[in-house]
Amino acid sequence: MDFYFGLAQVIGIHTLLGFSAWCVLQTGQVSMLQGGFFAIGAYSAGMLTTMWQWPILPALLVGGLLAGIVAVIVGFPALRVKGLMLVVATMAFAEVVRLGFFNLTWQVSSPDGMIGPDGSLGFGGIRYFPSNGWSTLEVCVFIWILVAVVFLVLGWLDRSRAGIIWRAVGEDELAAQSVGINLTTAKVSAFGVGGVIAGLAGGVFAHYATHIEHSNFNILLATFAIAYPIIGGLASLWGVLLAAAFVQGFLIEGLRFLGDWRSLLFGALIVVVMLVRPDGVLRRREPKAGARHA
């Protein structure tokens, strides 16, 4: 059973990652920075619990908050460009973050020796869960409680004025601006919320993996992040969850015997969905004709 609980943990982490990209995509922006925010949350939360013995929940929240602050700071200059230039700009910054952690060496003494990030050797010994006697099931439940909380918050946000503004900007920037919507505020707020969620996911990942290194936060991670909302559909958070479960549970783990061929299938899946159902698997329901005239 531990294998299935472990797989459920991975799906939960990737669902959070997909939620972070969903926020940005709502405003019509495509960002490759989610992997960078994920890394910030992973290293920050890992350092807090390992080097300074913080409890897990405050460490995750601080890691998410730090990622969100960086997202807002980066969002102002990055979101001045659009389309391909935004993709290139965010990809470049994500590489800066990744290489920054590649060169980060900051260790402190502990009863078990020196602990903390060690440059290219990575950051090991993030053993909060096993050190505190957490079982695989308990970790799984903890992760999915976080997923449920984020799901409910984003569901509320989607129905609020902020969610309406995000969608308005994503559908037509000129029309949104003509009715008084501040485009920069809308985009940066989505960027910031997405950064917080990605940082939270990264913190959970660090404690799940117990050892992290710069190669964990490559371009493939950012591709996964934006793929889940594209495949599942921006109209529903359930689509993101189902897409993460399908990709990680079936495509990556269930077809492990195919080796690197899974990458081709992943790419083909995105292409097919964009051609056949460009709005995603779960599309927004259109009102019926009778209801329209009621």
C-alpha positions in Angstrom: 0.0 0.0 0.0 2.9 2.4 0.6 3.5 2.5 -3.2 0.0 3.7 -3.8 0.1 6.2 -1.0 3.4 7.5 -2.4 1.9 7.8 -5.8 -1.0 9.7 -4.3 1.5 12.1 -2.7 3.1 12.8 -6.0 -0.3 13.4 -7.7 -1.2 15.8 -4.8 2.0 17.8 -5.2 1.5 18.0 -9.0 -2.1 19.1 -8.5 -0.9 22.0 -6.4 1.6 22.8 -9.1 -1.2 22.7 -11.7 -3.3 25.0 -9.6 -0.5 27.6 -9.5 -0.3 27.7 -13.3 -4.1 27.8 -13.5 -4.1 31.2 -11.7 -1.7 32.7 -14.3 -3.4 31.1 -17.3 -6.7 32.6 -16.2 -5.3 36.0 -17.2 -4.2 34.8 -20.6 -0.5 34.7 -19.7 1.8 31.7 -20.2 4.5 31.6 -17.6 7.4 29.1 -17.3 8.3 30.4 -13.8 6.3 28.0 -11.8 9.3 25.7 -11.5 11.3 28.6 -10.1 8.7 29.4 -7.5 8.5 25.6 -6.7 12.3 25.6 -6.1 12.1 28.7 -3.8 9.4 27.0 -1.7 11.3 23.7 -1.6 14.6 25.2 -0.4 13.0 27.7 2.0 10.7 25.2 3.7 13.5 22.6 3.8 16.0 24.9 5.4 13.5 26.1 8.0 12.6 22.6 9.2 16.0 21.1 8.9 18.4 23.9 9.9 16.2 25.7 12.4 13.7 22.9 13.5 10.5 24.8 12.5 7.2 22.9 12.5 6.2 21.8 9.0 3.1 23.9 8.5 4.7 27.3 9.4 7.7 26.4 7.2 5.5 25.6 4.2 3.5 28.8 4.7 6.7 30.9 4.8 8.1 29.1 1.8 4.9 29.8 -0.1 4.9 33.4 1.0 8.5 34.0 -0.1 7.7 32.5 -3.5 4.7 34.7 -3.7 6.7 37.8 -2.9 9.3 37.0 -5.5 6.4 36.3 -8.0 5.0 39.8 -7.4 8.4 41.5 -7.7 9.2 39.6 -10.9 5.6 40.0 -12.2 5.8 43.8 -12.6 8.6 43.8 -15.2 7.9 40.4 -16.7 4.2 41.0 -17.5 5.0 44.1 -19.5 5.8 41.7 -22.4 3.3 39.3 -24.0 3.2 36.0 -25.8 6.5 34.4 -26.9 8.6 37.1 -25.2 6.9 36.4 -21.9 7.6 32.7 -22.2 11.3 33.4 -22.9 11.5 36.0 -20.1 10.0 33.7 -17.5 12.0 30.7 -18.7 15.2 32.8 -18.3 14.3 33.8 -14.8 13.5 30.2 -13.9 17.0 29.2 -15.0 18.5 32.0 -12.9 16.7 30.6 -9.9 17.7 27.1 -10.6 21.4 28.0 -11.1 21.2 30.2 -8.0 20.4 27.1 -6.0 23.0 25.1 -7.9 25.6 27.5 -6.4 24.0 27.9 -3.0 26.1 26.5 -0.1 24.8 27.3 3.4 25.2 24.7 6.1 25.0 24.7 9.8 26.2 22.2 12.4 23.9 19.6 13.9 24.2 16.5 16.0 24.2 14.5 12.8 26.8 16.7 11.2 26.6 19.6 8.7 23.2 20.1 7.2 21.8 22.5 4.6 22.2 23.2 0.9 25.6 22.1 -0.5 25.8 23.5 -3.9 25.9 21.0 -6.8 25.6 18.2 -4.3 22.0 19.3 -3.4 20.2 19.5 -0.2 19.7 16.3 1.7 18.5 15.2 5.1 15.1 16.9 4.9 13.6 14.2 7.1 10.9 16.0 9.0 8.2 13.4 8.3 10.2 10.2 9.2 12.0 12.0 12.2 8.6 12.8 13.7 7.1 9.3 13.1 4.8 10.2 10.2 3.6 7.2 8.3 3.1 7.2 4.5 -0.6 7.4 5.0 -0.4 10.3 7.3 1.8 12.3 4.9 -0.6 11.4 2.1 -3.6 12.7 4.1 -1.7 15.9 5.0 -0.9 16.6 1.4 -4.4 16.1 0.2 -5.8 18.3 3.0 -3.5 21.0 1.6 -4.9 20.3 -1.9 -8.5 20.5 -0.6 -7.8 23.8 1.2 -6.2 25.3 -1.9 -9.0 23.9 -4.1 -11.7 25.5 -1.9 -9.8 28.9 -1.7 -9.4 29.0 -5.5 -13.0 27.9 -6.0 -14.1 30.8 -3.9 -11.7 33.2 -5.6 -12.9 32.0 -9.0 -16.5 33.1 -8.1 -15.4 36.3 -6.5 -14.8 39.7 -8.2 -11.1 38.9 -8.5 -11.8 35.7 -10.5 -14.2 37.6 -12.8 -11.5 40.2 -13.4 -8.9 37.5 -14.1 -11.2 35.9 -16.7 -12.1 39.2 -18.3 -8.4 40.1 -18.8 -7.7 36.6 -20.2 -10.6 36.8 -22.7 -10.1 40.3 -23.9 -7.5 42.7 -22.5 -8.8 45.8 -24.4 -12.4 45.2 -23.4 -11.3 44.7 -19.8 -9.3 47.9 -19.8 -12.1 49.8 -21.4 -14.4 49.1 -18.4 -11.7 50.3 -15.9 -9.9 47.1 -15.0 -6.2 47.7 -14.2 -4.4 45.1 -16.3 -1.2 45.2 -14.3 -2.9 44.7 -11.0 -5.0 41.8 -12.3 -2.0 40.0 -13.9 0.4 40.5 -11.0 -2.2 39.4 -8.4 -2.7 36.1 -10.4 1.1 35.8 -10.7 1.4 36.3 -6.9 -1.3 33.8 -5.9 0.2 31.3 -8.4 3.6 31.8 -6.8 2.4 31.2 -3.3 0.7 27.9 -4.4 3.8 26.8 -6.3 6.0 27.6 -3.3 3.7 25.6 -1.1 3.9 22.7 -3.5 7.7 22.9 -3.6 7.9 22.8 0.2 5.8 19.7 0.3 7.9 18.1 -2.4 11.1 18.8 -0.5 9.8 17.0 2.5 8.4 14.2 0.4 11.7 13.6 -1.5 14.0 14.3 1.5 16.8 15.2 -0.9 16.5 18.0 -3.5 18.9 19.4 -6.1 18.8 22.0 -8.9 18.0 19.4 -11.6 14.6 18.7 -9.9 13.5 22.2 -11.1 14.1 22.0 -14.8 12.0 23.0 -17.8 10.0 19.8 -17.7 8.6 20.7 -14.3 7.3 24.0 -15.7 5.9 22.2 -18.7 4.0 19.8 -16.4 2.6 22.9 -14.5 1.0 24.5 -17.6 0.0 21.2 -19.1 -2.4 20.3 -16.4 -4.7 23.3 -16.8 -4.5 23.0 -20.6 -5.4 19.4 -20.6 -8.0 19.6 -17.9 -9.5 22.9 -19.0 -9.4 26.4 -17.4 -13.1 26.3 -16.7 -12.8 23.9 -13.8 -10.3 23.1 -11.0 -11.5 19.5 -11.2 -9.9 19.4 -14.7 -6.5 20.3 -13.3 -6.8 17.6 -10.6 -7.9 14.9 -13.2 -5.2 15.9 -15.6 -2.5 15.6 -12.9 -3.9 12.3 -11.8 -3.9 11.0 -15.4 -0.5 12.2 -16.4 1.3 11.2 -13.2 -0.7 8.2 -12.3 -1.1 6.6 -15.7 1.2 8.2 -18.2 4.3 8.5 -16.0 3.9 5.7 -13.5 1.5 3.3 -15.2 3.5 3.3 -18.5 6.9 3.3 -16.8 7.9 0.2 -18.9 7.9 2.5 -22.0 10.8 4.5 -20.7 11.6 7.7 -22.5 8.7 7.1 -25.0 6.4 8.5 -22.3 7.8 12.0 -23.1 6.5 11.6 -26.7 3.1 10.4 -25.4 3.0 13.4 -23.1 3.7 15.8 -25.9 1.2 14.0 -28.2 -1.5 14.2 -25.5 -1.1 18.0 -25.3 -1.3 18.4 -29.1 -4.3 16.1 -29.4 -6.2 17.9 -26.6 -5.4 21.4 -28.1 -6.7 20.2 -31.5 -9.7 18.2 -30.5 -10.8 20.0 -27.3 -8.9 23.4 -27.2 -10.9 24.4 -24.1 -9.7 21.3 -22.2 -11.4 18.1 -21.2 -13.8 19.8 -18.8 -15.2 22.8 -20.6 -17.4 25.5 -19.2 -21.0 24.5 -19.6 -23.0 26.7 -21.9 -26.6 27.6 -20.7 -29.4 25.9 -22.4 -31.5 27.8 -24.9 -34.6 27.5 -22.7 -32.7 28.8 -19.7 -31.4 31.7 -21.8 -34.9 33.0 -22.5 -36.4 32.1 -19.1 
